Amino acid sequence: MQALAEYVADNVDTAAASPVAEALVYEHDVMAALASLAPGVKVFRNPPDAGADAVAEIDGVLVAIEIKRHGSPAAAYRAIPAVLDRLRANSIADAFVVITPYPMHLSPQRRAEFGTSVLPWRDEKDTPALLHGLRRAAEIGAQHQPESTRRS
């Protein structure tokens, strides 16, 4: 992964730049940030039956996480609704989060849907905000989760 990260860094804004390589490095970096989160947050990468890149378990609430890096904020904005719909249709999670390098705002209706949110993450400086956003999504997801199904 280090060699790929160096390739991406060396070829920004050149003809050799690769959106696929950039997305792989971004996903790797986000997964490293997720792995570094506080105690009490368990992160599982590519779990079966989750339909997501990762699932975080926070206070017994499962938060499906999809990591998306698009070439531009406009492309990400167009793609996010379909990603969220796919997550909700194919996941056993209680809440749903898309992590992208671009700050985005969902409608209040979308945000209220079982903890659905889009969280920006660019580098390690954004990790505390990422943790806060995941906890908030779990709180909203817990409101829609019957007490009898909570995990402990």
Helices and strands as residue ranges (DSSP letters): H 2-10, H 19-35, E 41-45, E 54-58, E 61-67, H 73-90, E 95-100, H 108-112, E 117-120, G 124-126, H 127-143, G 147-149
